[in-house]
């Protein structure tokens, strides 16, 4: 999850009010003078009204790119794709070691050609494909990565995407952990 959450990362000092929120290092709140850790900044971002789903869940949407100085990966990255995803929720009062994180990607992606700076557009399937999204429902752990194996639902997706959405569903959307018959 750290790598996925880092996908919201960018340049230090970028304002959390921007639509493209950047979290990469501790920053000082201009109003209170308080130094906000990366975790505190992410918490503030997640708890904005527009990121709450009304059912106890939270989610954020962002984009990633391959431009120099993006704060995520070096400019020598070429043809980088996702192999698997794991999630770890860190905090108090999060319940047992069974949690779910939904990661969806949509829109076009891009890959950097090896041996040049050329960016190659990428989309799901063939040009005639109707598939426009990918979804991974990741079994996460609480304060650990949990016991589930890494999720490979997004295998082969480029790391640079026009739209990512990470959702931590609330209790109202969670399936029951046991069934009484």
N, C-alpha and C positions, 0 to 999 in steps of 0.2 A: 504494500500500500504506500510505503514511503515514496517509491518511484512514481506512483500514480499521483499522489498528492503533490509531489514536487513538480508535476506538470503544470501546477498553478504558479510555479515559481517564475521569477523574472528578475528585474532590477531592483536593488534596495531603494527604499524611499518612494516607490510608486504608491500612490494613494489607494487605499482599499475601496474608496468610492468609485473608482474607475470600473467600467464593465469588465475589463480584462484584469482582474485582481492579481497582483503579484506578491508572493510571499517567498522570500529567500533568506532573510536575515532579520535579527531583532531590529526594531525601529522605535523611535521615540514618538509618542503621541504628541502632536503639536499643541493640543489644548491642555492636557493634564500634565505633560512632562514625563509620564510614566513610560518606562521601557517595556515594549510589548514583545514577547517571545514569538517565534513562528507559530507555536500552538495557540497562543492567545489571539493572534491575528486570524488564524484559521477559524477558531471558535466564533470570533466576531463576524466573520464572513458568513459562516454557516447559519448563524442565528438571526440574520437579517430576515425581515418578513418575506421577501420574495424567494427565499431559499427554504422556507418551511412549507410542508405540504398539507397542513391542517389535520393530519392523522398521526402526528408524532414523529414523522420522518423529516430528514433534511437532505438537500442535494445542491450541487453546484455544477455550473456549466462553464466550460472554458475551451480555448483552442491552443494548439501547440504548433510551433513552426521550426524551421531549420535555419533561420536567419542568424548571422553572426551576432554574438552577444545576447543570445536568447536566455542564458542562465540555466539551460537544461543539459545540453550536450554539446560536445566540441564541434567545430566546423568541419572536422574530418570524418564525421559520421557518414557512412554510405550504405544504402540499401538496408538500414536498420528497421527491423520488424519486431513485433511482440512475440515472445515465445510462450510466456505464461504470466499469470497475475496471481498475487497473493494479497491478502488484506489483514491488517491488524488495527483494531480500534483501541486506542489508549485513553484511559481515564478511569474515574471512579463511578460506581453505581451503574455500570453498563450490563449487569446481569452475568449469566454464566459464560462459558467459553464458546458459545454458539451464536454467531451473528451473521448477518447477510449484508453484502455490499453489492449494489448493482452498478456495473460500468457499461455505458453504452457509447458507441461511436457512430457518427453519421457524417454525411457529406464526403467530400473528396479528401484524399490524403496526398502526401507527396514524399518521394524518396529522393535522396541525393545520389546521382550516378557515381559509381566508383571511378576514380581517376580524373574527375572533372568537377566543376561546381554546378553542373546542370541539374536542375530539379525536374524530376519525372513525375507527372500527375498519376494518381492511382485511385481507382474506384473499385467497389465490390464487384466481383464476378466479371463477366465479359461485358463488352459495350452494350449488349442487348439485355443484360441482367436487370431484373426489377428489384433486386435486393439493394436497399439503400442504407441499411443499418446493421450494426453488429451489437450483440448484447452478451455480457458475461455476468452470471449470477454467482458471485464469489462467496464461498463459505469462509467467513472471517473468524478470527479469534479475538478474544478480549485480553489486552495486555500481552499478547503472544500471537503468533500467526495461526494458532489453532492446530487441529489434528488433520484437517482436510488437505488433500494434495493440491498443488498449484492448479489453477483453472486455466485451461488451454482454449477456451471458447473463442478468444480473439487472436489465436495463433495466425501469424502471417500479416497482421495489420501493421501498417507503417506507424512509427512513433509520432509523426507529424500529422495531425488531423485538423479539419476545420471545425469539428465539434465533438467534445467529450462531455459526458454527463456522469457524475458519480452521485449515487443516491444511497443513503442509509435509511432503509424503510423503518417506519415506526411500528409499534406493537400491533396496531390495527391491521397491518398488512402481513404480519408474520404468520406463517402456518402454525398450527398447534404442535407442541413438541411431543405430546402423547395423545392417544385416542382411546377413549373408554368405550367399550362395547357392551 
